[in-house]
């Protein structure tokens, strides 16, 4: 999983620089997009490593803290003077020209933690209507409604799908979830019909050429970029659509830029990397030894890979245009930071699952754990030293689960 994440991050660094150099270096004389991306990458690396140094099950006991922080962020971003108004929506809390945070990204991660905790506490009652469906659904609706008020319809819909998927995985009855999804259809129709720009996007999705210079402009330019790439692409840095034709060429539509410059080979490689990441995440979920870890790993995997699939679907014109970033690759600090934090939690769950299974393996230096949740240096008092095994010198071998 570390190798897959590293490959995606490397592709992201290269493509952010390639897609944004015209506007950044050409107009402003600097590379601000790449600089912000690298800062977020550094913070994300710190978060990922930090999440490896404690027992992930501590998140379950502090669920109310994360829930309060997430809801507070979603409320504060709506307050004028705190939330930054940009393109008609308040989605960011900015502390300066270089520092900003999107509370809805953090809320997605907290939603997964909350649903995993709920499933763990009421795992024997998830077939009930109140405990197993209605109460957790109200929490999902709280996150969704606050996000719609920003307005951020795409992220709100993403949270609704994520919450319902986790309800099904936790054991809620399909009939309850199906009834809730059916009841959301008229609400969805109302929200689209009473917002002119949403209605225009849906109409442009069905026929983008009817408004080629308006609502259909994004998807048409995206198709041009993808079609121009062919099998192997025009070459890294040689794309033309990023020359002020394709909006958000380093953000939500970076997959189109990648397709133009690296062709089908590049886009297929990214799809394959996310498919392998999904497989690894599902393995972590299946190997987890308790309900909280299973649902948490499944939710984190779905959060990352469903978001990637949705972004690619938008770029390909399979769904109406929405502002959903491509994890690990699109420029944007909040998305990158929280995506790397999610990988850190998946690795944490994997490590503790292997310890419970009693897997014999080695970890040098600060990654050696004497007991669950504690990081200690390698010592000579380590159980299960395997002398005669190649490479044992200088490292400590420990049968996990024994302290």
JOPEWO-V591096 format. One line per field, one symbol per residue. ss: DSSP state (h for helix, s for strand, l for the rest). burial: + if it has 24 or more other ideal C-beta (glycine too) atoms within 12 Angstrom, else -. Layout:
ss = ???
burial = ???
This chain:
ss = lhhhhhhhhhhhhhhhhhhhhhhhhhhhlllhhhhhhhhhhhhhhhhhhhhhhllllhhhhlhhhhhhhhhhhhhhlllsllssssllsssssslllllsslhhhhhhhhhhhhhhhhhhhllllllllhhhhhhhhhhhhhhhhhhhllllhhhhhhhhhhhhhhhhhhlllhhhhhhhhhhhhhhhhhhhhllhhhhhhhhhhhlhhhhlllllhhhhhhhhhhhhhllllllllllllllllllllllllhhhhhhhhhhhhhhhhhhhhhhhhhhhhhhhhhhlllhhhhhhhhhhhhhhhhhhhhhhhhhhllllllllllllllllhhhhhhhhhhhhhhhhhhhhhhhhhllsssllhhhlsssllsslllllllllllllllllllllsssllll
burial = +--++--++-++++++++++++++------++++-++--++-+++-++--+++-+++-++--+--++--++-++++++----++----+++++------+++++++++++++++++++++++---+----+++++++-++++++++++++++++++++++++++++++++++---++--++--+---+--++----++-+++-++--+------++++++++++++-++---++----++++--+++++++++++++++++++--++-+++-++--++-+++-++-+++++++++++++++++++++++++++++++--++++++++++++++++++++++++++++++++++++-----+++---++++-+-----+---+-------------+++-+---
